[in-house]
Amino acid sequence: MKVTQRWLTWVRRLAFGAVLILAAATPGMAATWSSFRCQEPGCEKAGTVRWIRPLPGSWAVQNGMAGTAPATGQAYAALGAQLAAIGSGLTVSAYRASTGQRLWTTQLTGFAPGSAITAVRVWPGVVTVGVTPPATGGRPVAAGGPPRREAVLRASTGQQVRAYPAAQFGGAVAASPGATVIVGAHAVTSYANRTGAVRWSRPTGPVPQDWQVDGGQLYLAVASGGYLGSAPVTALRRINLGTGAERVVRPPGRSYPGALSLAYQGVVVFSSARWARAYSGSTGREMWHHANALPGTIDAVAGRLYLISGNTLIGVDPQTGTTLARVNTASSSGSSGLYGVREGAVLGIDHGGLGKAWAYDIAAQRVLWTSRPLPWPHYFVDLSGIGGSAPPGEGAVLLAVCGKLGARAAGVATSPCARPELAVVNR
């Protein structure tokens, strides 16, 4: 039986949440500021809180991995070189990445009542926002429309420019002020943002497929049942995101085993619950495999691909599969969460009212830095691997925190957050 990409994604997220418990909590007081910007010497030092700013909307707190989250629904956020953007419901807010200055807040229009943001991505000059229609029977209902639409906003003003049809787990995979490339349910399409006209389009079949981005290339699986089916992947479509040029890459046998899980440096990784196998993205030949391992994440600066094997995080050479780094972990009653590997360091948070962000150097096997307390921290995840709390190209971490608790009502498991905040920590 085929293990689908979406199931594997959640397995990896859960494994990441439990795989590393390294940073010891240090007693301290919860933050009490409602608006903060570092103005002391050394503000760029790793682990320093760059800024904290109030968040709009109603939020609640939990002691577990959820931390500070919207009272209803979920929030999605992304950090870029110029701004941080966060969306919940149909509202998107942007902050200047360097100072935390609120730049704009936009209420999305043209969507059915009950629709909700399910992805936020920051690109040079634009912000793209995935919006899913209300669900009935567990599946989104679009009244004859697409399962998701991708809104394009100007990064400078928040003005809504366009909204393009997209696959439920698709959306923007490349964007600029001039054009946006969308993974749709039946095609990958590049649109001209000024007019909405199609620049190029590549059909992908009658059902949505798994996909991965590797630099300027998009890899799409070719499977008769799509990502929800059990049919094997018989080929890959490699599409240039700039030109739309397409090449079909076939496996050495009848099919690629498992599900498409990662792509990096021209290597595509397929996985099952028992192994990870890497293939050339240009020839389809098998390059290496690891038993009892799941694909985890990519560290683009260090040039490594990370696998998860039990309680061990393994960094491998993407071309050869050779193990370059290894972090062994031990079970603990503590509560910590891992959300990425950047520049040779594992990034994580401690949960609860004395939560902190931290980084652990994989080579030196030691804690690099620990932030000041960030009460009830919450990190942002995008299932596509684009966006989230720790974008590969930015030297910072984006978190939601709660500066002050509200009174909990009798019989309610969560406490309201009287002062929800967005925080950026240098890394």
HUNOR-V124873 format. One record per residue. N is the residue number from 1. PSI is psi in whole degrees, 0 to 359 (* if undefined). D_FIRST is the distance of its C-alpha to the first C-alpha in whole Angstrom. Layout:
N,PSI,D_FIRST  N,PSI,D_FIRST
This chain:
1,134,0  2,138,4  3,119,6  4,157,9  5,319,13  6,322,15  7,316,13  8,324,13  9,313,17  10,325,18  11,316,16  12,321,19  13,317,22  14,321,22  15,318,22  16,322,24  17,338,26  18,351,26  19,334,26  20,124,30  21,91,33  22,324,36  23,122,39  24,135,41  25,138,42  26,131,46  27,142,48  28,173,50  29,147,50  30,151,48  31,144,49  32,8,52  33,150,52  34,342,51  35,123,52  36,141,52  37,130,52  38,126,53  39,17,56  40,164,57  41,141,57  42,22,54  43,338,52  44,359,50  45,141,49  46,136,45  47,351,45  48,136,47  49,114,47  50,313,48  51,159,48  52,133,47  53,151,48  54,146,47  55,142,44  56,161,45  57,179,43  58,128,42  59,159,40  60,167,40  61,150,39  62,154,37  63,343,37  64,206,33  65,337,31  66,324,32  67,231,35  68,118,37  69,159,36  70,147,37  71,326,38  72,142,36  73,201,33  74,162,32  75,148,34  76,140,32  77,161,35  78,153,35  79,131,38  80,185,39  81,327,43  82,328,45  83,160,43  84,137,41  85,143,39  86,138,38  87,143,37  88,141,36  89,242,36  90,23,38  91,133,40  92,132,40  93,146,43  94,144,44  95,146,46  96,128,47  97,329,45  98,326,48  99,342,50  100,4,48  101,129,50  102,123,49  103,315,49  104,160,48  105,129,46  106,133,44  107,114,43  108,142,41  109,162,42  110,14,41  111,149,38  112,147,37  113,137,38  114,353,35  115,156,34  116,148,33  117,133,32  118,7,29  119,142,30  120,132,33  121,135,33  122,128,37  123,166,38  124,111,41  125,345,43  126,161,41  127,131,38  128,141,35  129,119,34  130,132,31  131,126,32  132,136,29  133,166,31  134,150,31  135,148,28  136,126,28  137,27,25  138,355,23  139,147,23  140,142,26  141,123,29  142,16,31  143,49,33  144,355,32  145,189,32  146,159,29  147,348,26  148,149,28  149,147,31  150,112,33  151,140,36  152,124,38  153,145,41  154,130,44  155,333,44  156,328,48  157,342,48  158,3,45  159,133,46  160,119,43  161,307,43  162,167,40  163,120,37  164,148,34  165,144,31  166,163,28  167,158,24  168,319,23  169,35,22  170,237,24  171,199,28  172,128,30  173,354,29  174,142,33  175,150,36  176,173,40  177,332,43  178,325,43  179,156,39  180,132,36  181,126,33  182,133,30  183,110,26  184,181,26  185,331,24  186,1,25  187,158,27  188,125,28  189,138,32  190,125,35  191,145,37  192,118,41  193,330,42  194,320,45  195,341,45  196,3,41  197,152,41  198,124,38  199,315,39  200,159,36  201,138,32  202,112,29  203,144,27  204,6,23  205,177,22  206,347,22  207,150,19  208,146,19  209,160,17  210,152,17  211,159,20  212,146,22  213,136,26  214,95,27  215,238,31  216,12,32  217,143,29  218,129,26  219,127,23  220,134,20  221,151,17  222,102,17  223,136,14  224,330,15  225,0,13  226,192,14  227,342,13  228,349,12  229,178,10  230,1,6  231,146,9  232,160,9  233,113,13  234,347,15  235,171,18  236,139,20  237,123,23  238,114,26  239,128,28  240,122,32  241,341,32  242,317,36  243,340,36  244,0,33  245,133,33  246,142,30  247,136,28  248,125,25  249,119,23  250,150,21  251,164,19  252,333,21  253,209,18  254,330,16  255,163,14  256,133,14  257,147,11  258,203,9  259,145,11  260,123,15  261,324,16  262,158,20  263,132,23  264,132,26  265,42,29  266,12,27  267,134,24  268,138,21  269,127,18  270,152,15  271,158,13  272,190,10  273,352,11  274,348,13  275,167,14  276,133,16  277,137,17  278,140,20  279,154,21  280,132,24  281,355,24  282,328,27  283,339,26  284,358,22  285,149,23  286,136,21  287,322,24  288,168,22  289,152,20  290,125,20  291,153,18  292,42,17  293,146,18  294,143,17  295,137,19  296,285,22  297,180,25  298,137,27  299,96,31  300,326,32  301,315,36  302,347,35  303,37,33  304,153,30  305,132,26  306,137,25  307,155,22  308,124,22  309,103,21  310,239,22  311,27,25  312,135,26  313,123,26  314,122,27  315,126,28  316,156,28  317,123,29  318,336,27  319,327,28  320,341,28  321,3,26  322,134,29  323,124,29  324,336,32  325,154,32  326,134,31  327,115,31  328,140,31  329,160,31  330,148,32  331,150,31  332,159,34  333,359,35  334,179,36  335,100,34  336,158,33  337,135,31  338,136,30  339,10,29  340,165,30  341,121,31  342,127,34  343,42,37  344,11,36  345,138,36  346,132,33  347,137,34  348,177,34  349,151,36  350,140,37  351,170,37  352,187,39  353,340,43  354,29,44  355,148,41  356,154,41  357,149,39  358,164,39  359,139,38  360,120,37  361,119,38  362,319,36  363,316,38  364,347,41  365,50,39  366,159,41  367,126,41  368,312,43  369,157,44  370,133,43  371,171,44  372,166,47  373,135,45  374,92,43  375,132,43  376,57,39  377,150,38  378,128,35  379,154,33  380,138,31  381,137,28  382,122,26  383,338,23  384,345,23  385,1,25  386,128,28  387,200,31  388,197,31  389,332,34  390,76,34  391,142,34  392,326,34  393,0,37  394,140,39  395,50,41  396,166,40  397,135,38  398,125,38  399,149,38  400,138,39  401,169,41  402,114,43  403,339,47  404,131,48  405,149,47  406,175,48  407,131,49  408,134,46  409,151,46  410,133,46  411,3,43  412,133,41  413,330,38  414,155,39  415,141,42  416,150,43  417,117,44  418,341,48  419,78,47  420,143,44  421,155,44  422,129,42  423,144,43  424,127,43  425,131,43  426,145,44  427,*,42
